[in-house]
């Protein structure tokens, strides 16, 4: 299992060109399940996944992503949306999940802690960073089953929101994930060595 996971990490790369081969529904569900099972602070799961496979949707998203060709070529494009207004402490969505995370007598303390947190940070920005956890897990899951991906952070947020008819008061784009079978050979992984990036104390 250890070697299989590292093999997936070595295989995963940002593909900038995709074949026209479709993705099996079971494989797409596998990737989405990896996102669904991802961890989130307060257990709030602040993501929503919009799967786009039609030419019109992909063309609109490609335009919103500065014309990047992989968006139009990919078999599926998953727009990962971060929840915004839904995460206010008194919203039904937040209360439901906090009740699950802090059941019974623990709820009052959990809600008070979340209120303090909500008042102290940019919750929409925080929500976007939480969505990146799900995105990373989805890309790794894709690599495990032989799919390729490309995470796209270069886009016009309002244009992406409009392309998928999302409610801009409730959601903000966190990442656009192109998914399919790459036209490119898997490159040799290039990373800094462990001693450069790790300090052990």
C-alpha positions in Angstrom: 0.0 0.0 0.0 2.8 2.4 0.8 4.5 1.8 -2.5 1.2 2.1 -4.4 0.4 5.5 -2.9 3.9 6.8 -3.7 3.6 5.4 -7.3 0.3 7.4 -7.6 2.1 10.6 -6.4 4.9 10.0 -8.9 2.4 9.4 -11.7 0.2 12.5 -11.0 1.2 15.5 -13.0 -0.6 18.6 -14.4 -1.7 17.4 -17.9 -2.0 20.3 -20.4 -3.4 18.1 -23.2 -6.1 15.4 -23.1 -7.3 12.7 -25.4 -11.0 12.5 -26.4 -11.4 9.2 -24.5 -14.4 9.4 -22.1 -14.2 8.6 -18.4 -16.2 5.6 -17.1 -19.0 6.7 -14.7 -17.6 4.4 -12.0 -14.2 6.1 -12.3 -15.7 9.6 -12.1 -17.6 8.5 -9.0 -14.4 7.2 -7.4 -12.8 10.5 -7.8 -15.8 12.4 -6.4 -16.0 10.0 -3.5 -12.4 10.9 -2.6 -13.4 14.5 -2.5 -16.5 13.7 -0.4 -14.5 11.8 2.2 -12.0 14.5 2.6 -11.4 16.1 6.1 -12.6 19.6 6.9 -12.3 21.8 9.9 -15.4 21.8 12.2 -16.7 19.0 9.9 -18.3 21.6 7.7 -17.5 20.0 4.4 -17.6 23.5 2.7 -17.4 22.2 -0.9 -19.8 21.5 -3.7 -18.6 19.7 -6.9 -20.1 20.7 -10.3 -19.2 18.1 -13.0 -19.2 19.5 -16.5 -18.9 17.2 -19.5 -20.9 18.9 -22.3 -19.0 20.9 -25.0 -21.0 24.1 -24.2 -20.2 24.0 -20.5 -16.5 23.2 -21.1 -16.2 25.9 -23.7 -17.7 28.5 -21.3 -15.3 27.3 -18.6 -12.3 27.4 -21.0 -13.1 31.0 -21.8 -13.3 31.8 -18.0 -9.9 30.1 -17.6 -8.1 32.4 -20.0 -8.5 30.0 -22.9 -6.4 27.2 -21.3 -6.9 24.3 -23.8 -7.0 21.5 -21.3 -10.3 22.8 -20.0 -11.9 22.3 -23.3 -10.2 19.0 -24.1 -10.7 17.2 -20.7 -13.3 14.4 -20.6 -14.7 16.1 -17.5 -14.2 19.4 -15.7 -15.0 19.5 -12.0 -15.6 23.0 -10.6 -14.9 22.9 -6.9 -17.1 25.5 -5.2 -16.4 26.9 -1.8 -19.4 27.7 0.4 -19.7 31.3 1.5 -22.9 32.7 3.0 -23.9 29.1 4.0 -21.2 29.1 6.6 -22.6 31.9 8.8 -23.1 30.6 12.3 -26.9 30.8 12.2 -27.4 29.3 8.7 -29.2 26.0 8.6 -26.4 24.3 6.7 -23.8 25.2 9.4 -26.1 24.4 12.3 -26.9 21.0 10.9 -23.3 20.0 10.5 -22.2 21.5 13.8 -24.9 19.5 15.5 -23.5 16.4 13.9 -19.9 17.3 14.9 -20.8 18.4 18.5 -23.8 16.3 19.5 -25.9 16.9 22.6 -24.5 19.0 25.3 -21.3 19.7 23.3 -23.2 21.8 20.8 -23.3 25.0 22.8 -19.5 25.1 23.3 -18.9 24.0 19.7 -21.1 26.7 18.3 -19.6 29.4 20.6 -16.1 28.3 19.4 -17.2 28.6 15.8 -18.8 32.0 16.3 -15.4 33.3 17.6 -13.7 31.7 14.6 -16.2 33.2 12.2 -15.8 36.7 13.6 -12.0 36.5 13.4 -11.2 35.2 9.9 -12.2 35.7 6.2 -14.4 32.6 6.2 -14.8 32.6 2.4 -11.0 32.5 1.9 -10.8 29.8 4.6 -13.5 27.8 2.8 -11.5 28.0 -0.4 -8.4 26.6 1.3 -10.5 23.7 2.8 -11.7 22.9 -0.7 -8.0 22.5 -1.8 -7.8 19.5 0.6 -10.6 17.8 -1.3 -9.0 18.7 -4.6 -5.6 17.2 -3.6 -7.4 13.9 -2.6 -9.3 13.8 -5.8 -6.2 14.2 -8.0 -4.4 11.5 -6.0 -7.5 9.2 -6.4 -7.5 9.9 -10.1 -3.8 8.9 -10.4 -4.5 5.7 -8.5 -6.9 4.5 -11.2 -4.9 5.7 -14.2 -6.7 9.0 -14.8 -4.9 12.3 -15.3 -5.7 15.7 -14.1 -4.8 19.4 -14.1 -5.6 21.8 -11.3 -6.4 25.2 -12.6 -6.3 28.2 -10.3 -6.0 30.8 -13.1 -9.6 31.9 -13.9 -12.0 34.7 -13.6 -14.1 33.8 -10.6 -17.3 35.7 -11.7 -17.0 34.1 -15.2 -16.7 30.6 -13.7 -19.6 31.2 -11.4 -21.7 32.4 -14.4 -20.6 29.5 -16.6 -22.1 27.0 -14.2 -25.0 29.1 -13.1 -23.9 29.0 -9.4 -25.3 31.4 -6.9 -22.5 33.9 -6.2 -23.8 34.7 -2.7 -23.6 31.1 -1.6 -20.5 29.9 -3.6 -17.1 31.0 -4.8 -14.9 29.0 -7.1 -12.0 27.3 -5.3 -10.4 25.4 -8.1 -11.2 24.1 -11.6 -10.1 20.5 -12.1 -9.6 19.1 -15.6 -9.9 15.3 -15.7 -9.3 12.7 -18.3 -6.5 10.8 -20.2 -3.4 12.8 -21.0 -1.9 13.1 -24.4 1.5 13.6 -22.7 4.0 11.1 -21.3 4.3 11.1 -17.6 7.2 13.3 -16.8 9.9 12.6 -14.3 8.9 14.1 -11.0 11.0 17.1 -10.1 11.0 18.2 -6.5 13.4 19.7 -4.0 15.1 17.2 -1.8 13.9 16.4 1.7 16.7 18.3 3.5 15.8 21.5 1.7 12.1 21.5 2.7 12.1 19.9 6.1 13.5 21.2 9.4 13.5 18.6 12.2 13.6 19.9 15.8 
